[in-house]
């Protein structure tokens, strides 16, 4: 039985500067994500069969988690899944804008990339307290924008996250303090659209 682990970042903590500073990345990845994984493992210690399942599958079928562990798995398993996605879609390099079928879907659904960014930034700004803003593949296979509180994953609602931005203060406070809007605007500079594009259509 192997417990859940924090995936390696795959790039330097400083790789996303000046938009996301190295200290924020180090604390966020090692300490915050580390704590979600430690708490997830602790929550499942009496149900080790869940260590064998991908976290996305567990979240999609949250009702199969024994009741005593379910809230902790929702919070900490959500934290694990959400941050794993977050590190991947921020990889430096890659396309600077969406391509192919994702670009087509963004254009037809939202009227273009700028409109998409505005809507996601708005969802992130309106999230009271802590949470995430998302671009998801909806039940019809199209794109929708949503926000979730805390570490709730869209997977819990059967929606597939294509892109997500963390609006917890720990994601931006060292560099941006209370300026969540400035963080959201800057964040788009570090999105790797190759990774995001590959996710679109993978939710089936
Ligand atoms: Mn976070």
Boltz pocket constraint, residues with backbone or C-beta under 6 A from the ligand:
constraints:
  - pocket:
      binder: B
      contacts: [[A, 28], [A, 32], [A, 83], [A, 166], [A, 168], [A, 170], [A, 171]]
      max_distance: 6.0
